[in-house]
Amino acid sequence: MQYCVGVVTGAQVLAKHRKCHSSCSLQSRRVSCAENCCITAMLKQILSKIPRKFPKSDPLDSTGIDCGNDSTCSGPPTNGGNSFSSRLNVVKRVSSAVFPASIMAGMEAVDPHLSFKDVSNLQKQNLFVSKLNLCCEVSDCSDPDKNAVQQDLKHQVLIDLVDFVSSGSAKFTEPAIAAICKMCANNLFRVFPPKYRTVNTGGETEDEEPMFDPAWSHLQSVYDLLLRFVSSVDAKAAKKHVDHAFILRLLELFDSVDPRERDCLKTILHRIYGKFMVHRPFIRKAVSNIIYHFVFETERHNGIAELLEIFGSVISGFALPLKEEHKIFLWRALIPLHKPKSVGIYHQQLTYCVVQFIEKDPRLTSPVIKGLLKYWPVTNSQKELMFISELEEILEMTGMDEFQKIMVPLFRRIRCCLNSSHYQVAERAHLLWNNERILKLIEHNRQVIVPLVFSALEQNTLNHWNQSVLIQTQHIRKMFCEMDEELVLACQRKLEEQDSLSSVEAEKRRLTWERLENAADLQPRADNILPVSCSVTC
């Protein structure tokens, strides 16, 4: 009886154990099912962010669509009549071949053929970068019929970019700055062929017709975009990309034969110099190297006038007292620029720079005038006219102390100009006396100046062929008589004494040669004796 009870009890225990095991398995399966559901939900969430790939039969849908929160895109794309208009308002992903990963990292590329009006404000910045990358491809514009469709498309995209930046809607983020600098570098930076450079002169002459780049329609849009970029961007954010290498390549473009391109470069470089203060010493040094190379090596460059025009405004902003670096630029770069034959192309800008230095520091007058006298032309009358004009501008702002330091060598040179057989040079030298400021300097130092130039006036009166020069010479003599008549009479007496002494010396030389001839006639001739040369001091 007990055994049966034990058996029943064991069976009951076994049943209870099976019941408990089944309940535990059910609970485990429920937990496992919940975990699977959670994992499935996470996978669905991840997969929903991956772009879908649609069949290639529809090119507009092949790139995938990101609808965001737009309820109109909840269903799958259809081929209905309104599908085209709805697709213009969506973001489209394009291949990495058009948009490099280094620039588009962290950004969603947009079809560059879309208009800024057809995308939302949030997508305009991405479209801006996409259009910039599209314009990185350079096409050959020498043949208008070659790739005409591609060139027109690129030109239209460039116009859209310029309009977008001009409207103030563009935000120059890091990818945008990198894209615009790359686009400008690809389109602008190039090496000019040697045939574009003038052989005989240092650039375009005054009579030479300028040459124009056939790709200017595209280049102009790129320059407009670069100008607006430099004017609007933050210098700290852009200095990583607008670096020394970028500036050097920009300076190389000043040798372009197209004056329109040089004019754009002038404005852009001036903006860069004004905004990127960290690059100012480098720009000054780079321009100095260009001038050194031009003056002392090649004497060929088309953009010296534009570079000097930039530095005219830069010099006017120099702080006082002038740094030694700025004075060295004057002595080693600006003054030697008077040497090349093509100085007439940039002489106006050069004179302005020199005058700006003297206005900043009048003590520089004496070194500047000495530099002019060093490079004074001897056989080039046109250069001589330019030098006299520049000299007049400098003397107008010269103080008495500085004038007295250089008046002797200066008026020795002016005396030669007064006697010049080229009537324009002689007339221009006489016109210095019509300047009131110069006339006061001469009057104050007449004891030194009048004796220096009086002989030249007398020679003009006796020998010069041009009637206008003779009239001006008489006018200056009259002015000297009004200043100090006794000094004029003393100079005339001294000149007469010098003339008499010269006549006596000439007579002595004549008599000496006559005695030598007579002595030679008295000597017997011998055919076998070589003539002996003798030196006679005359």
VMD Tcl script that draws the C-alpha trace (Angstrom):
set ca {
  {0.00 0.00 0.00}
  {2.80 2.30 0.81}
  {4.50 1.34 -2.43}
  {1.47 2.40 -4.41}
  {1.28 5.63 -2.56}
  {4.97 6.21 -3.39}
  {4.37 5.48 -7.01}
  {1.47 7.84 -7.17}
  {3.45 10.46 -5.40}
  {6.36 10.07 -7.90}
  {3.93 10.31 -10.79}
  {2.48 13.47 -9.33}
  {5.91 14.95 -8.96}
  {6.79 14.03 -12.53}
  {3.60 15.66 -13.80}
  {4.29 18.79 -11.84}
  {7.83 18.88 -13.21}
  {6.58 18.55 -16.80}
  {4.00 21.29 -16.21}
  {6.65 23.63 -14.80}
  {9.03 22.86 -17.70}
  {6.36 23.65 -20.27}
  {5.54 26.97 -18.62}
  {9.22 27.97 -18.54}
  {9.65 27.07 -22.22}
  {6.63 29.17 -23.11}
  {8.03 32.15 -21.21}
  {11.42 31.72 -22.87}
  {9.84 31.60 -26.28}
  {7.94 34.80 -25.53}
  {11.12 36.61 -24.50}
  {12.91 35.34 -27.61}
  {10.03 36.51 -29.79}
  {10.14 39.98 -28.21}
  {13.88 40.23 -28.84}
  {13.40 39.17 -32.45}
  {10.71 41.80 -32.92}
  {13.00 44.47 -31.49}
  {15.88 43.44 -33.74}
  {13.55 43.39 -36.75}
  {12.34 46.91 -35.95}
  {15.91 48.18 -35.67}
  {16.86 46.59 -38.98}
  {13.85 48.13 -40.65}
  {14.80 51.54 -39.25}
  {18.37 51.19 -40.54}
  {17.30 49.87 -43.92}
  {14.82 52.71 -44.35}
  {17.73 55.18 -44.39}
  {19.50 53.37 -47.22}
  {18.49 54.74 -50.67}
  {16.39 52.42 -52.71}
  {17.52 51.35 -56.19}
  {14.78 51.48 -58.75}
  {14.83 49.89 -62.19}
  {17.00 51.63 -64.79}
  {14.06 51.99 -67.14}
  {13.19 55.35 -65.55}
  {16.28 57.60 -65.46}
  {14.64 60.15 -63.21}
  {14.03 57.53 -60.50}
  {17.33 55.72 -60.81}
  {19.07 57.85 -58.21}
  {16.59 57.30 -55.41}
  {14.37 59.74 -53.51}
  {14.53 61.02 -49.98}
  {11.09 62.30 -49.04}
  {11.84 63.47 -45.52}
  {8.66 64.67 -43.86}
  {6.80 65.39 -47.09}
  {3.48 63.54 -46.98}
  {3.12 63.76 -50.75}
  {5.97 61.28 -51.16}
  {4.53 58.59 -48.86}
  {3.67 56.25 -51.72}
  {6.00 54.74 -54.33}
  {6.92 56.84 -57.39}
  {4.57 56.61 -60.32}
  {4.83 57.45 -64.00}
  {1.78 59.70 -63.99}
  {1.52 63.14 -65.60}
  {2.44 65.03 -62.41}
  {5.49 62.89 -61.62}
  {7.94 65.19 -63.50}
  {6.89 68.35 -61.65}
  {7.04 66.58 -58.31}
  {10.53 65.25 -59.03}
  {11.89 68.78 -59.59}
  {11.34 69.50 -55.93}
  {13.26 66.56 -54.53}
  {16.88 65.88 -53.77}
  {18.70 63.60 -56.19}
  {21.95 61.80 -55.47}
  {24.57 61.85 -58.20}
  {27.71 59.84 -58.76}
  {30.92 60.41 -56.84}
  {32.74 60.97 -60.14}
  {31.09 64.39 -60.45}
  {31.18 65.23 -56.74}
  {34.44 64.24 -55.03}
  {34.08 62.62 -51.63}
  {36.57 65.06 -50.09}
  {34.28 68.01 -50.84}
  {30.90 66.32 -50.53}
  {31.69 64.52 -47.27}
  {28.80 64.95 -44.88}
  {26.65 66.59 -47.54}
  {23.90 65.32 -49.77}
  {24.68 66.07 -53.42}
  {21.99 67.62 -55.57}
  {21.49 67.44 -59.30}
  {23.41 70.52 -60.54}
  {21.05 71.02 -63.47}
  {18.24 72.05 -61.14}
  {17.49 75.71 -60.60}
  {17.80 77.35 -57.21}
  {14.11 78.21 -57.48}
  {13.15 74.54 -57.75}
  {14.63 73.38 -54.45}
  {13.87 74.22 -50.85}
  {15.98 76.62 -48.81}
  {17.56 73.71 -46.96}
  {18.71 72.17 -50.23}
  {20.06 75.35 -51.85}
  {23.42 75.11 -50.12}
  {23.92 71.56 -51.37}
  {22.85 72.61 -54.86}
  {25.35 75.49 -54.68}
  {28.22 73.05 -54.03}
  {26.96 70.67 -56.71}
  {26.95 73.42 -59.33}
  {30.47 74.47 -58.32}
  {31.73 70.92 -58.80}
  {30.03 70.69 -62.17}
  {31.92 73.79 -63.34}
  {35.30 72.27 -62.40}
  {35.46 70.60 -65.80}
  {37.39 72.78 -68.25}
  {36.42 72.81 -71.91}
  {38.33 74.09 -74.95}
  {36.87 77.45 -76.00}
  {39.25 78.09 -78.90}
  {36.79 76.38 -81.26}
  {33.25 77.77 -80.76}
  {31.65 74.82 -82.55}
  {33.38 72.21 -80.40}
  {31.37 71.15 -77.34}
  {29.01 74.06 -77.91}
  {26.18 72.50 -75.89}
  {28.47 71.75 -72.96}
  {29.94 75.25 -73.01}
  {26.48 76.87 -73.07}
  {25.36 74.70 -70.16}
  {28.43 75.57 -68.14}
  {28.03 79.25 -68.92}
  {24.43 79.18 -67.71}
  {25.42 77.37 -64.50}
  {28.12 80.00 -63.85}
  {25.56 82.77 -64.30}
  {23.26 81.02 -61.83}
  {26.09 80.79 -59.32}
  {26.95 84.48 -59.65}
  {23.31 85.48 -59.21}
  {22.94 83.20 -56.18}
  {26.02 84.65 -54.48}
  {25.00 88.22 -55.38}
  {21.60 87.68 -53.75}
  {23.29 87.01 -50.41}
  {21.72 83.56 -50.03}
  {25.00 81.65 -50.27}
  {26.63 80.48 -47.06}
  {30.37 79.93 -47.38}
  {30.79 76.79 -45.33}
  {33.93 74.65 -45.42}
  {32.72 72.45 -48.33}
  {31.53 75.53 -50.23}
  {34.86 77.34 -49.77}
  {36.79 74.27 -50.88}
  {34.54 73.82 -53.91}
  {34.73 77.44 -55.07}
  {38.53 77.59 -54.67}
  {38.90 74.34 -56.63}
  {36.57 75.56 -59.36}
  {38.44 78.87 -59.70}
  {41.79 77.10 -59.75}
  {40.71 74.67 -62.48}
  {39.25 77.40 -64.70}
  {41.65 80.31 -64.14}
  {45.11 78.96 -63.36}
  {46.88 78.19 -66.62}
  {50.23 78.74 -68.32}
  {50.30 81.31 -71.10}
  {51.95 80.18 -74.33}
  {55.11 82.07 -75.36}
  {53.53 83.30 -78.59}
  {51.23 85.54 -76.54}
  {54.15 87.52 -75.19}
  {55.56 90.49 -77.05}
  {59.13 89.92 -78.20}
  {60.51 93.45 -78.54}
  {58.81 95.17 -75.62}
  {57.91 94.44 -72.04}
  {54.22 94.04 -72.78}
  {51.65 95.93 -74.77}
  {52.93 99.15 -76.26}
  {50.83 102.28 -76.49}
  {50.27 101.73 -80.22}
  {49.75 97.95 -80.05}
  {46.21 96.63 -80.16}
  {45.36 94.44 -77.14}
  {44.67 90.75 -77.59}
  {41.54 89.12 -76.18}
  {41.08 85.62 -74.78}
  {38.46 83.59 -76.68}
  {37.30 82.01 -73.40}
  {36.57 85.36 -71.77}
  {32.80 84.78 -71.57}
  {33.44 81.89 -69.16}
  {36.42 83.50 -67.43}
  {34.46 86.66 -66.70}
  {31.78 84.72 -64.83}
  {34.44 82.87 -62.82}
  {36.16 86.15 -61.96}
  {32.83 87.71 -60.93}
  {32.15 84.75 -58.67}
  {35.65 84.89 -57.17}
  {35.33 88.64 -56.52}
  {32.02 88.21 -54.71}
  {33.45 85.29 -52.77}
  {36.49 87.26 -51.60}
  {34.31 90.25 -50.69}
  {31.83 88.18 -48.63}
  {33.75 85.31 -47.06}
  {35.23 85.39 -43.57}
  {39.02 85.63 -43.79}
  {39.62 83.20 -40.93}
  {37.44 80.54 -42.54}
  {38.95 80.95 -46.02}
  {42.66 81.38 -45.27}
  {43.11 77.60 -45.36}
  {42.18 77.54 -49.04}
  {43.19 81.08 -50.10}
  {46.77 80.33 -49.16}
  {50.20 81.33 -50.47}
  {50.06 78.85 -53.34}
  {46.67 80.19 -54.44}
  {47.94 83.79 -54.33}
  {51.10 82.94 -56.30}
  {49.07 81.33 -59.08}
  {46.78 84.36 -59.05}
  {49.76 86.70 -59.46}
  {51.02 84.67 -62.43}
  {47.80 85.52 -64.26}
  {48.78 89.21 -64.35}
  {50.91 88.33 -67.38}
  {47.72 87.77 -69.39}
  {47.49 89.57 -72.72}
  {43.80 90.32 -72.16}
  {43.43 93.73 -70.43}
  {39.96 92.76 -69.19}
  {41.39 89.83 -67.27}
  {44.15 91.96 -65.74}
  {41.58 94.53 -64.64}
  {39.55 91.82 -62.85}
  {42.69 90.44 -61.24}
  {43.62 93.92 -60.02}
  {40.32 94.29 -58.16}
  {40.45 90.77 -56.71}
  {44.05 91.04 -55.48}
  {43.29 94.39 -53.88}
  {40.35 92.83 -51.99}
  {42.51 89.91 -50.88}
  {45.21 92.30 -49.64}
  {42.63 94.31 -47.72}
  {40.80 91.35 -46.13}
  {43.52 88.74 -45.57}
  {45.91 90.71 -43.40}
  {47.97 87.61 -42.67}
  {48.96 87.43 -46.36}
  {50.03 91.07 -46.76}
  {53.81 90.60 -46.26}
  {53.77 87.62 -48.60}
  {51.93 89.57 -51.32}
  {54.41 92.46 -51.09}
  {57.34 90.06 -51.33}
  {55.80 88.16 -54.26}
  {55.14 91.38 -56.21}
  {58.70 92.52 -55.51}
  {60.01 89.28 -57.00}
  {57.90 89.82 -60.12}
  {59.36 93.32 -60.51}
  {62.94 92.07 -59.98}
  {62.43 89.39 -62.61}
  {61.00 91.97 -65.02}
  {63.67 94.67 -64.52}
  {66.84 92.63 -64.26}
  {66.08 89.56 -66.39}
  {63.31 89.59 -69.00}
  {61.85 93.12 -69.34}
  {58.68 91.30 -70.47}
  {55.48 91.43 -68.48}
  {51.99 92.59 -69.30}
  {50.70 93.40 -65.82}
  {53.22 95.79 -64.27}
  {50.83 98.74 -64.61}
  {48.04 96.88 -62.78}
  {50.37 95.74 -59.99}
  {51.62 99.30 -59.50}
  {48.06 100.57 -59.45}
  {47.30 98.20 -56.57}
  {50.41 99.32 -54.71}
  {49.50 102.97 -55.18}
  {46.61 102.51 -52.78}
  {48.62 100.15 -50.57}
  {51.42 102.72 -50.10}
  {48.92 105.41 -49.15}
  {47.85 103.19 -46.25}
  {51.35 102.64 -44.84}
  {51.70 103.65 -41.21}
  {54.26 106.21 -40.09}
  {57.15 106.02 -39.55}
  {57.74 103.89 -42.63}
  {59.18 100.45 -42.03}
  {62.58 99.64 -43.47}
  {60.90 96.95 -45.60}
  {58.82 99.61 -47.36}
  {61.83 101.83 -48.03}
  {63.70 98.87 -49.50}
  {60.74 98.26 -51.81}
  {61.09 101.87 -53.02}
  {64.84 101.71 -53.59}
  {65.13 98.19 -55.02}
  {61.86 97.81 -56.92}
  {60.23 101.15 -57.80}
  {63.32 103.19 -58.68}
  {64.83 100.49 -60.97}
  {61.49 100.30 -62.79}
  {62.59 103.51 -64.56}
  {65.23 101.50 -66.43}
  {63.25 99.33 -68.96}
  {62.45 100.66 -72.40}
  {58.75 99.95 -71.88}
  {58.48 102.34 -68.93}
  {55.91 104.38 -70.85}
  {53.29 101.67 -70.37}
  {53.29 101.98 -66.58}
  {55.00 105.34 -65.96}
  {51.85 107.06 -64.73}
  {51.26 104.40 -62.06}
  {54.96 104.37 -61.17}
  {55.01 108.14 -60.66}
  {51.97 107.91 -58.41}
  {53.67 105.29 -56.22}
  {56.86 107.34 -55.92}
  {54.91 110.49 -55.06}
  {52.97 108.58 -52.39}
  {56.25 107.57 -50.73}
  {57.50 111.17 -50.72}
  {54.23 112.40 -49.25}
  {54.64 109.85 -46.45}
  {58.27 110.77 -45.78}
  {59.69 113.95 -47.44}
  {63.21 112.83 -46.49}
  {63.01 110.30 -49.31}
  {63.10 113.08 -51.91}
  {66.88 113.17 -52.22}
  {67.33 109.39 -52.74}
  {64.47 109.33 -55.26}
  {65.90 112.17 -57.37}
  {69.36 110.57 -57.26}
  {67.77 107.37 -58.51}
  {66.10 109.25 -61.37}
  {69.42 110.82 -62.35}
  {71.05 107.38 -62.26}
  {68.58 105.94 -64.77}
  {68.15 109.14 -66.79}
  {67.81 108.30 -70.51}
  {70.43 109.70 -72.87}
  {69.24 108.66 -76.32}
  {65.50 108.08 -75.73}
  {63.72 111.43 -76.00}
  {60.29 110.06 -75.11}
  {61.59 108.61 -71.85}
  {63.34 111.89 -71.15}
  {60.04 113.76 -71.44}
  {58.48 111.35 -68.92}
  {61.37 111.81 -66.51}
  {61.07 115.61 -66.64}
  {57.33 115.39 -65.93}
  {57.92 113.08 -62.96}
  {60.69 115.34 -61.72}
  {58.33 118.32 -61.76}
  {55.76 116.46 -59.64}
  {58.44 115.54 -57.12}
  {59.88 119.06 -56.92}
  {56.42 120.49 -56.22}
  {56.44 118.76 -52.81}
  {60.16 119.06 -52.07}
  {61.26 121.02 -49.02}
  {64.11 123.49 -49.06}
  {66.53 121.30 -47.12}
  {66.06 118.31 -49.39}
  {66.24 120.50 -52.49}
  {69.61 121.92 -51.49}
  {71.03 118.40 -51.16}
  {70.48 117.55 -54.80}
  {70.19 120.87 -56.64}
  {73.70 120.81 -58.14}
  {73.55 117.41 -59.93}
  {69.88 118.03 -60.72}
  {70.42 121.31 -62.58}
  {73.45 119.97 -64.37}
  {71.07 117.46 -65.93}
  {68.44 120.15 -66.57}
  {71.14 122.24 -68.31}
  {71.69 119.38 -70.76}
  {67.94 119.18 -71.36}
  {67.78 122.93 -72.05}
  {70.38 122.44 -74.81}
  {68.76 119.31 -76.26}
  {68.47 119.27 -80.04}
  {65.10 117.55 -79.61}
  {62.80 120.55 -79.38}
  {60.18 118.77 -77.21}
  {62.75 117.94 -74.54}
  {64.11 121.50 -74.62}
  {60.62 122.99 -74.38}
  {59.64 120.70 -71.49}
  {62.79 121.65 -69.57}
  {62.08 125.38 -70.08}
  {58.52 124.91 -68.79}
  {59.88 124.02 -65.33}
  {60.32 127.75 -64.75}
  {56.56 128.24 -65.18}
  {55.91 126.23 -62.00}
  {55.60 128.67 -59.08}
  {56.87 126.21 -56.48}
  {59.98 125.35 -58.51}
  {60.53 129.01 -59.32}
  {60.60 129.86 -55.60}
  {63.17 127.13 -54.97}
  {65.30 128.47 -57.83}
  {64.97 132.06 -56.65}
  {66.01 131.14 -53.11}
  {69.09 129.31 -54.40}
  {69.82 131.50 -57.42}
  {73.48 132.02 -56.45}
  {74.10 128.34 -57.22}
  {71.53 127.60 -59.92}
  {71.84 130.60 -62.24}
  {75.58 130.07 -62.93}
  {74.86 126.39 -63.71}
  {72.25 127.04 -66.42}
  {73.27 130.45 -67.76}
  {75.72 129.03 -70.28}
  {73.02 126.74 -71.70}
  {70.72 129.73 -72.19}
  {73.47 131.61 -74.04}
  {74.15 128.66 -76.31}
  {70.43 128.39 -77.15}
  {70.32 132.08 -77.99}
  {73.18 131.66 -80.46}
  {72.71 128.20 -81.90}
  {69.30 126.55 -81.31}
  {67.26 125.89 -84.44}
  {63.74 125.94 -82.96}
  {61.99 129.29 -82.70}
  {59.77 128.26 -79.78}
  {62.81 127.22 -77.75}
  {64.48 130.58 -78.52}
  {61.44 132.48 -77.23}
  {61.34 130.48 -74.01}
  {65.08 130.95 -73.50}
  {64.68 134.72 -73.73}
  {61.78 134.53 -71.27}
  {63.93 132.71 -68.70}
  {66.78 135.19 -69.12}
  {64.32 137.98 -68.46}
  {63.14 136.22 -65.28}
  {66.73 135.89 -64.09}
  {67.34 139.58 -64.68}
  {64.26 140.40 -62.60}
  {65.49 138.14 -59.80}
  {69.04 139.43 -59.62}
  {70.39 141.57 -62.45}
  {73.86 141.87 -60.91}
  {74.14 138.08 -60.75}
  {73.18 137.80 -64.41}
  {75.77 140.40 -65.41}
  {78.40 138.62 -63.34}
  {77.54 135.31 -65.02}
  {77.75 136.97 -68.42}
  {81.18 138.45 -67.65}
  {82.40 135.08 -66.40}
  {81.07 133.41 -69.52}
  {82.87 135.97 -71.70}
  {86.10 135.33 -69.80}
  {85.66 131.58 -70.31}
  {85.04 132.18 -74.01}
  {88.19 134.29 -74.30}
  {90.21 131.66 -72.47}
  {88.77 129.02 -74.75}
  {89.79 131.12 -77.76}
  {93.35 131.47 -76.42}
  {93.60 127.70 -75.82}
  {92.24 127.02 -79.30}
  {94.84 129.36 -80.81}
  {97.62 127.61 -78.90}
  {96.49 124.25 -80.23}
  {96.39 125.62 -83.77}
  {99.93 126.99 -83.55}
  {101.20 123.71 -82.09}
  {99.78 121.70 -84.95}
  {101.17 124.21 -87.43}
  {104.71 123.81 -86.02}
  {104.39 120.05 -86.19}
  {103.38 120.23 -89.83}
  {106.28 122.53 -90.69}
  {108.73 120.28 -88.86}
  {107.43 117.30 -90.76}
  {107.91 119.08 -94.09}
  {111.59 119.87 -93.31}
  {112.50 116.26 -92.55}
  {114.09 114.30 -95.53}
  {111.95 111.54 -96.90}
  {113.29 107.97 -96.82}
  {111.26 105.21 -98.35}
  {113.02 102.49 -96.35}
  {112.48 104.20 -92.98}
  {109.25 103.70 -91.19}
  {107.62 106.82 -89.80}
  {108.17 107.28 -86.08}
  {105.11 108.34 -84.09}
  {105.58 111.00 -81.47}
  {103.21 112.23 -78.82}
  {102.65 115.91 -78.40}
  {100.66 117.40 -75.55}
  {98.27 120.01 -76.86}
}
mol new
graphics top color blue
foreach p $ca { graphics top sphere $p radius 0.5 }
foreach p [lrange $ca 0 end-1] q [lrange $ca 1 end] { graphics top cylinder $p $q radius 0.2 }
display resetview
